[in-house]
Amino acid sequence: MFGKRNVETGEEEPGPRELVRLAIPKRVSTQSHVAYIVEVVEEVSRPREKLKPFRFLEQAHFLRHFTAQYGMMEGPSSKRTFSK
C-alpha cells in the first residue's frame, strides 16, 4: 500500500515495509474488548498464506491508499497473477 508505481515500467513496487495500524480508543475499551481484538487478530493471521492479495484498480497521485479502489488478485499471496 505504501509502495509506488515505477514510472518507466508501470509496475507496482512494494514499499520498504508494509505496516498495519490498529487504533483502539482507550477511553471506551475494556479489557474484554482488547482480549477480543487479540483473539480476532490471531485467528485472521493463521491462514495468511492462503489469503489473496489486492491490487490497485484506481488511485490518486497523492495519498492513494485513502481513496483507492482495490481488486482481488488470483491465487494465494505467493502467486502474483491478476484477476479483473
C-alpha positions in Angstrom: 0.0 0.0 0.0 2.9 2.4 0.7 4.8 1.3 -2.3 4.8 3.3 -5.6 4.3 2.8 -9.3 7.5 2.7 -11.4 7.2 5.5 -13.9 9.2 3.6 -16.6 7.6 0.2 -16.4 4.2 1.0 -14.8 4.7 -1.9 -12.3 3.9 -1.6 -8.6 7.0 -1.5 -6.4 6.5 -2.6 -2.8 7.3 -0.2 0.0 10.3 -0.9 2.3 7.8 -2.0 5.0 4.1 -2.8 4.8 2.6 -1.9 8.2 -0.9 -2.1 9.5 -2.1 0.4 12.1 -4.6 -0.8 14.6 -6.1 2.0 16.6 -8.1 1.2 19.7 -9.8 4.1 21.5 -8.6 3.6 25.1 -11.3 5.6 26.8 -14.1 3.3 25.8 -12.3 0.0 25.6 -12.4 -2.5 28.4 -10.0 -5.4 29.0 -12.6 -7.7 27.4 -12.6 -5.6 24.2 -8.8 -5.8 23.9 -8.8 -9.5 24.6 -11.4 -10.0 21.8 -9.3 -7.9 19.4 -6.3 -10.0 20.2 -8.3 -13.2 19.5 -9.5 -11.9 16.2 -6.1 -10.8 15.0 -4.6 -14.2 15.9 -7.5 -16.0 14.1 -7.1 -13.9 11.0 -3.3 -14.3 10.9 -3.3 -18.1 10.9 -4.3 -18.7 7.3 -2.3 -15.7 6.0 -0.5 -17.7 3.2 -3.9 -18.7 1.8 -5.2 -15.1 1.7 -5.4 -13.5 -1.7 -3.6 -10.1 -2.1 -5.2 -7.0 -3.5 -4.1 -4.7 -6.3 -5.0 -1.1 -7.1 -7.7 -0.6 -9.7 -7.9 3.2 -9.4 -5.7 5.5 -7.3 -5.0 9.2 -6.7 -1.5 10.5 -7.3 -1.1 11.5 -3.7 -2.3 9.6 -0.6 -3.6 6.9 -2.9 -4.4 4.4 -0.2 -7.2 6.7 1.3 -9.3 6.9 -1.9 -8.1 4.0 -3.9 -10.3 1.2 -5.3 -8.9 -2.3 -5.0 -9.4 -5.6 -6.8 -8.6 -9.1 -5.6 -5.6 -10.9 -7.2 -5.8 -14.6 -8.2 -4.1 -17.2 -6.1 -2.5 -17.0 -2.7 -0.1 -14.3 -1.6 2.9 -16.2 -3.1 1.4 -16.1 -6.6 1.1 -12.6 -8.1 -1.3 -13.1 -11.0 -4.1 -10.6 -11.6 -7.8 -11.0 -11.9 -10.3 -8.5 -13.2 
